[in-house]
Amino acid sequence: MPISITYSARKAKKGCLGALTAFLLFSFVASSHAHDLVWPGEKLKLMFSQAESFEQKNLYVSDEQRSNIEKILGSVLPDEDLKPSIYLAVVRSAPDSPPRKAAAMMFIDAHGEGGKIEMGVVVSGKGEIMNVHIFENKESEKLLQPQFLKQFENKKSSDLFKVGADISAPAGREKSAQEIASGARRGLLIINEMFRKR
C-alpha cells in the first residue's frame, strides 16, 4: 500500500472510535497531497519503466525552502506545491544486488491554453531532468511529441526553460509550451531543494 498509516490498536478504543480515527487519519493524508488520492502506479511505470518498485515521500516545503525555490523561479509557488509527494524509483543492477534509488519523480500541474496540464517530471541523482511526461491535458498533439519533450532532457536548474531561448515551441503553441517549460522547471527546483541538489 503506497501510504501506510500506523497507529496502535491497543491505544485506540474498540469499535467505532478506532474506525473513525483511521478514517480521519487517511482523509487528512489524502487531502494534504493533491496527486495522492489514487496510487499512480501506471503513470510512475511510464515515467521510469526500469524501476522494480517506487517509494513515496510526502514532504512539506519549509519557509526557507520556499524562499530558495521562489528566488530562482522568479514567481510564487502554488499552494499545491507546498506539500509535494515525491516518488523514488527503486532499481537493482542485478537480481542479487542491493536496491538503490535511481531517480526522483513528482507530478506538477501547469495551466495551458486548453486548461490544466498534468505533468510528470523525472529528475536524476545529479539533479538534472531525465524526462518530462504529459498526462491529462487538452493541448495540441504537437506539444506531446518527442521532439518537443526531449528538449527538457538533461536540463539543470540553472537553465532558462524559456521559449525562444533554450526551448523551441510549435508555431502558435508558444503560451502552452512556456507553461510546460515553467512546470518542468518548478518540479526540478522542488525536487532539488527537498533533496539538497544544487
MOBEL-V695627 format. One record per pair of residues at least 4 apart in sequence whose ideal C-beta (glycine too) atoms are under 6 Angstrom apart, sorted by the first residue. I is the first residue (numbers start at 1). J is the second residue. D is the distance in whole Angstrom. If there is no record, write none. Layout:
# MOBEL-V695627
((I & J & D) (I & J & D))
This chain:
# MOBEL-V695627
((2 & 39 & 4) (2 & 56 & 5) (3 & 29 & 6) (5 & 25 & 5) (12 & 18 & 4) (12 & 21 & 5) (13 & 17 & 4) (16 & 20 & 6) (26 & 30 & 6) (27 & 31 & 6) (30 & 36 & 6) (30 & 37 & 6) (32 & 83 & 5) (33 & 58 & 5) (33 & 83 & 5) (33 & 85 & 5) (34 & 80 & 5) (35 & 85 & 6) (35 & 107 & 4) (36 & 85 & 5) (40 & 44 & 6) (44 & 54 & 5) (44 & 87 & 6) (45 & 49 & 6) (47 & 105 & 5) (47 & 120 & 5) (47 & 122 & 5) (47 & 133 & 5) (48 & 89 & 4) (48 & 103 & 6) (50 & 91 & 6) (51 & 89 & 4) (51 & 90 & 6) (51 & 91 & 6) (52 & 90 & 6) (53 & 90 & 5) (54 & 87 & 5) (55 & 88 & 4) (56 & 87 & 6) (57 & 86 & 5) (58 & 85 & 5) (59 & 84 & 5) (59 & 194 & 5) (60 & 83 & 6) (61 & 65 & 5) (61 & 66 & 5) (61 & 82 & 5) (65 & 193 & 5) (66 & 77 & 6) (68 & 193 & 6) (69 & 73 & 6) (69 & 189 & 5) (69 & 193 & 5) (70 & 77 & 6) (72 & 189 & 6) (73 & 189 & 6) (77 & 81 & 5) (84 & 106 & 6) (84 & 190 & 6) (86 & 104 & 5) (86 & 106 & 5) (87 & 105 & 5) (88 & 101 & 5) (88 & 104 & 6) (89 & 102 & 5) (89 & 103 & 4) (90 & 99 & 5) (91 & 102 & 4) (92 & 97 & 5) (92 & 99 & 6) (93 & 97 & 5) (103 & 122 & 5) (103 & 124 & 6) (103 & 130 & 6) (104 & 123 & 5) (104 & 191 & 5) (105 & 122 & 5) (106 & 121 & 6) (106 & 187 & 5) (107 & 120 & 6) (108 & 119 & 5) (108 & 121 & 6) (108 & 183 & 5) (108 & 186 & 6) (108 & 187 & 4) (109 & 116 & 6) (109 & 118 & 6) (110 & 117 & 4) (110 & 119 & 6) (110 & 179 & 4) (110 & 180 & 6) (110 & 183 & 4) (111 & 116 & 6) (111 & 179 & 6) (112 & 117 & 5) (112 & 139 & 5) (112 & 176 & 3) (112 & 179 & 5) (113 & 175 & 6) (113 & 176 & 5) (114 & 138 & 3) (114 & 139 & 5) (115 & 138 & 5) (117 & 137 & 4) (118 & 135 & 4) (118 & 136 & 4) (119 & 134 & 6) (119 & 183 & 5) (120 & 133 & 4) (121 & 132 & 6) (121 & 184 & 6) (121 & 187 & 3) (122 & 130 & 4) (122 & 131 & 5) (123 & 188 & 6) (123 & 191 & 5) (124 & 128 & 5) (124 & 130 & 5) (127 & 192 & 5) (127 & 197 & 3) (128 & 154 & 5) (128 & 156 & 5) (129 & 152 & 5) (129 & 155 & 5) (129 & 188 & 6) (131 & 153 & 6) (132 & 149 & 5) (132 & 152 & 4) (132 & 184 & 5) (134 & 144 & 5) (139 & 143 & 5) (139 & 176 & 5) (140 & 173 & 5) (142 & 170 & 4) (142 & 173 & 6) (143 & 148 & 6) (143 & 173 & 6) (143 & 176 & 6) (146 & 150 & 5) (151 & 167 & 6) (152 & 184 & 5) (155 & 159 & 5) (157 & 188 & 6) (157 & 189 & 6) (157 & 192 & 6) (159 & 166 & 6) (160 & 165 & 5) (160 & 166 & 5) (161 & 181 & 4) (161 & 185 & 4) (163 & 167 & 5) (163 & 169 & 5) (163 & 174 & 5) (163 & 177 & 5) (163 & 178 & 5) (167 & 181 & 5) (169 & 173 & 5) (169 & 174 & 5) (169 & 177 & 3) (173 & 177 & 5) (192 & 197 & 4))
